Amino acid sequence: EIGELDLDLVQGQGEYKLHQTFLLRLANREFYKNFEIITVSKAVDNCVRNHFLTRKNKNIKLLENSILISSYNRSAPIVESQSNQFIYISRINLQKGHDTLIRAWQKIQSPQKGKLLIVGPDETNQKFHKLADGDNSIEFTGAVTDVKKYLNQSTIGIFPSQKEGLPLSLLEMMAYNLPIIVSNIEELTSIIGHKQEGLVFELDNIDDLKSKIEFALKNKDKMIQYGKNARLKVMKICMENEPIKFHDQFYRVI
């Protein structure tokens, strides 16, 4: 059997006391004792190994999340004259940084800021809808079956999450030539370099996120280049992964 460990499950990140963390590790080690493990990102792989979440004799394989890159293409390139549309694609819950994003967005006074599109199913009984109430520049789409039309209309991606593995929506943003503003958690900064494929802000820091959005608004030519870099980066990731070949080899091993 193949088990996929999710970083939310194995990495407490301050939510648990020391004894709770210890018990959680033991529980995971016992739960996964009969599984072979596939980790979906380098950050998850490091977490599993560094926290001894599996037994020593267990086979751990890294298969980073991947997309079929050829099916993600903009109908037109991002241009400087285009109006800004920022996009965040994620489940809406208390770990995904929506509150930080909305509060930072509301502090920006620039007429160039455009629209903030928040895409994903809501798990909070519209907690963040209420936070954004009255702000016509913020739009919630709810759950969608195909994000491509929204990505094709957007110019900048944002990922303020507190916890991740390697989210497919991040790869999808990159494939659409979007520069990404990300929180400084390893799961995101291992993919997005500061002023390389986007910008990095301090986790949960509203003012720092505000300053990064304002930088993006004032330096659109640079952001366009970061977006081109993001497309090249995700192409490299997806070509290196070869998920079909990986699965064929892995199933033969077990």
C-alpha distance (Angstrom), angle and dihedral (degrees) to the residues before:
residue distance angle dihedral
E1 . . .
I2 3.78 . .
G3 3.80 121.8 .
E4 3.79 124.2 -166.5
L5 3.81 114.2 -152.4
D6 3.78 116.1 -147.0
L7 3.80 118.9 -149.9
D8 3.80 91.9 -133.3
L9 3.82 88.8 62.5
V10 3.79 100.2 45.9
Q11 3.80 104.2 32.9
G12 3.79 115.1 64.9
Q13 3.84 95.0 -173.4
G14 3.77 94.7 -163.3
E15 3.79 98.6 -39.7
Y16 3.80 94.8 104.3
K17 3.78 134.6 55.4
L18 3.81 118.2 -120.7
H19 3.81 96.0 -96.2
Q20 3.80 90.8 46.0
T21 3.79 91.0 52.4
F22 3.82 90.4 50.1
L23 3.81 92.1 50.7
L24 3.80 90.8 46.3
R25 3.80 90.7 54.7
L26 3.79 91.5 49.8
A27 3.78 91.4 48.1
N28 3.79 92.5 50.7
R29 3.79 92.2 46.7
E30 3.79 90.1 52.9
F31 3.80 94.3 42.7
Y32 3.81 93.8 52.4
K33 3.81 97.2 40.1
N34 3.80 92.9 109.6
F35 3.79 95.4 42.1
E36 3.76 134.0 88.1
I37 3.79 108.2 -135.0
I38 3.80 130.2 -127.6
T39 3.80 115.4 -174.1
V40 3.80 118.0 -157.6
S41 3.82 100.2 -148.5
K42 3.80 141.7 16.2
A43 3.81 89.2 -107.0
V44 3.81 92.0 54.9
D45 3.81 90.9 44.3
N46 3.81 91.2 52.3
C47 3.81 90.9 47.9
V48 3.81 93.2 51.7
R49 3.80 93.1 48.1
N50 3.81 98.6 39.6
H51 3.80 94.1 48.3
F52 3.82 94.5 43.6
L53 3.79 92.2 -125.4
T54 3.79 94.5 160.7
R55 3.78 134.2 44.4
K56 3.80 115.9 -90.0
N57 3.79 94.6 -113.2
K58 3.79 93.6 55.0
N59 3.78 121.3 110.3
I60 3.83 112.8 -122.1
K61 3.78 117.6 -168.7
L62 3.79 127.5 -174.1
L63 3.80 116.4 -137.7
E64 3.77 110.0 164.7
N65 3.78 115.7 -146.9
S66 3.76 111.8 -93.7
I67 3.79 142.7 -174.2
L68 3.80 133.7 -153.3
I69 3.77 94.0 -99.8
S70 3.83 95.1 -164.1
S71 3.81 90.9 66.2
Y72 3.82 93.5 58.2
N73 3.79 112.4 75.9
R74 3.79 133.0 138.8
S75 3.78 116.6 -122.2
A76 3.82 87.5 -140.5
P77 3.82 133.1 11.1
I78 3.78 122.2 -104.6
V79 3.80 109.9 -97.5
E80 3.80 132.2 -166.7
S81 3.80 92.9 -116.0
Q82 3.81 92.6 56.2
S83 3.80 116.7 109.5
N84 3.80 113.2 -112.1
Q85 3.77 122.0 -101.3
F86 3.79 115.6 176.4
I87 3.80 116.4 -161.6
Y88 3.81 135.1 -162.8
I89 3.81 118.9 -175.3
S90 3.80 115.9 -167.8
R91 3.76 145.3 104.5
I92 3.80 107.0 -77.0
N93 3.79 107.6 -120.0
L94 3.80 140.3 122.8
Q95 3.82 95.0 -84.3
K96 3.78 99.0 54.2
G97 3.80 100.1 73.6
H98 3.79 98.5 -118.2
D99 3.81 92.3 140.5
T100 3.83 92.0 54.0
L101 3.79 90.5 47.7
I102 3.80 96.1 48.6
R103 3.81 94.0 45.0
A104 3.82 91.7 48.8
W105 3.79 91.4 46.8
Q106 3.79 93.0 51.4
K107 3.82 91.3 54.5
I108 3.81 92.7 58.8
Q109 3.80 113.0 98.9
S110 3.80 99.4 -179.1
P111 3.82 114.4 123.3
Q112 3.81 86.9 -143.9
K113 3.80 95.4 65.7
G114 3.80 93.7 96.3
K115 3.80 118.8 -179.7
L116 3.81 135.2 -17.7
L117 3.80 112.8 -148.3
I118 3.83 116.2 -161.9
V119 3.79 110.9 -166.1
G120 3.79 125.1 -171.0
P121 3.80 146.6 66.0
D122 3.79 117.4 -61.9
E123 3.83 119.5 -122.7
T124 3.81 96.6 171.4
N125 3.81 104.6 70.0
Q126 3.82 89.3 -106.6
K127 3.81 94.4 -56.0
F128 3.80 91.5 149.1
H129 3.78 94.2 40.4
K130 3.80 85.6 62.3
L131 3.81 91.4 48.1
A132 3.81 89.1 54.6
D133 3.80 94.6 41.3
G134 3.78 112.4 140.3
D135 3.82 95.2 15.9
N136 3.79 105.1 116.2
S137 3.81 91.8 -172.2
I138 3.84 90.7 69.7
E139 3.80 118.7 75.6
F140 3.82 127.3 -174.6
T141 3.80 114.2 -157.8
G142 3.80 98.6 -176.4
A143 3.81 119.1 -145.4
V144 3.80 114.3 -16.5
T145 3.80 130.9 -170.4
D146 3.79 96.1 -148.1
V147 3.80 121.3 30.1
K148 3.79 95.4 -178.7
K149 3.80 96.4 94.6
Y150 3.81 90.0 52.9
L151 3.80 92.7 46.9
N152 3.80 90.7 48.9
Q153 3.83 89.9 56.8
S154 3.82 95.3 45.8
T155 3.78 131.0 90.2
I156 3.84 105.1 -170.8
G157 3.81 132.6 28.6
I158 3.79 125.5 -147.4
F159 3.81 128.1 -160.7
P160 3.84 111.7 178.2
S161 3.81 95.0 161.9
Q162 3.81 124.8 147.8
K163 3.82 94.3 -151.4
E164 3.78 133.9 25.9
G165 3.77 144.4 148.2
L166 3.78 106.8 -155.9
P167 3.81 103.7 -50.9
L168 3.79 116.9 -144.4
S169 3.80 89.6 -144.6
L170 3.82 89.2 62.3
L171 3.80 89.9 54.5
E172 3.80 90.1 46.8
M173 3.81 91.1 53.2
M174 3.80 90.4 50.3
A175 3.81 91.4 48.5
Y176 3.81 88.5 57.3
N177 3.81 91.0 56.6
L178 3.80 92.8 -106.7
P179 3.80 119.2 153.6
I180 3.81 107.1 -135.6
I181 3.81 129.8 -140.4
V182 3.82 105.4 -152.3
S183 3.79 138.5 179.8
N184 3.81 114.8 -110.3
I185 3.80 98.1 -103.6
E186 3.79 116.7 131.0
E187 3.78 93.4 -119.5
L188 3.83 89.7 63.8
T189 3.82 103.3 30.0
S190 3.81 90.3 53.6
I191 3.82 84.9 67.7
I192 3.82 105.3 27.2
G193 3.80 116.3 51.9
H194 3.81 120.0 -158.5
K195 3.82 108.9 -98.4
Q196 3.79 89.0 -3.1
E197 3.81 107.9 78.4
G198 3.79 94.0 -3.5
L199 3.80 141.2 -47.7
V200 3.82 132.7 -55.7
F201 3.80 124.7 -145.1
E202 3.80 132.0 -174.0
L203 3.80 111.7 -90.3
D204 3.84 114.1 -96.9
N205 3.81 91.2 -1.3
I206 3.80 104.4 134.3
D207 3.81 95.2 -172.5
D208 3.79 93.1 48.6
L209 3.80 91.5 50.5
K210 3.81 89.1 47.8
S211 3.81 90.4 53.1
K212 3.81 91.6 49.8
I213 3.81 91.8 50.8
E214 3.80 89.5 48.7
F215 3.82 90.0 49.9
A216 3.81 88.4 52.4
L217 3.80 91.1 51.3
K218 3.81 93.0 50.1
N219 3.81 96.7 42.5
K220 3.77 105.9 42.9
D221 3.80 94.0 148.9
K222 3.81 89.7 58.0
M223 3.80 91.3 46.3
I224 3.80 90.5 52.5
Q225 3.81 88.7 55.2
Y226 3.82 91.0 48.0
G227 3.80 87.4 53.0
K228 3.79 91.2 53.0
N229 3.79 88.3 50.1
A230 3.82 89.3 50.6
R231 3.80 91.2 54.5
L232 3.82 91.2 51.3
K233 3.81 90.8 46.8
V234 3.80 95.2 52.0
M235 3.81 91.2 45.8
K236 3.80 88.8 55.3
I237 3.83 92.4 47.5
C238 3.79 93.8 49.5
M239 3.80 95.2 44.5
E240 3.80 92.0 50.3
N241 3.80 95.0 48.9
E242 3.83 98.7 61.9
P243 3.83 91.2 -174.3
I244 3.82 95.8 -173.8
K245 3.80 92.2 53.5
F246 3.81 90.0 44.4
H247 3.80 93.7 53.4
D248 3.81 92.3 46.9
Q249 3.81 91.0 52.8
F250 3.81 94.2 42.5
Y251 3.80 94.5 51.3
R252 3.81 90.0 50.3
V253 3.81 90.3 53.3
I254 3.82 94.7 52.7
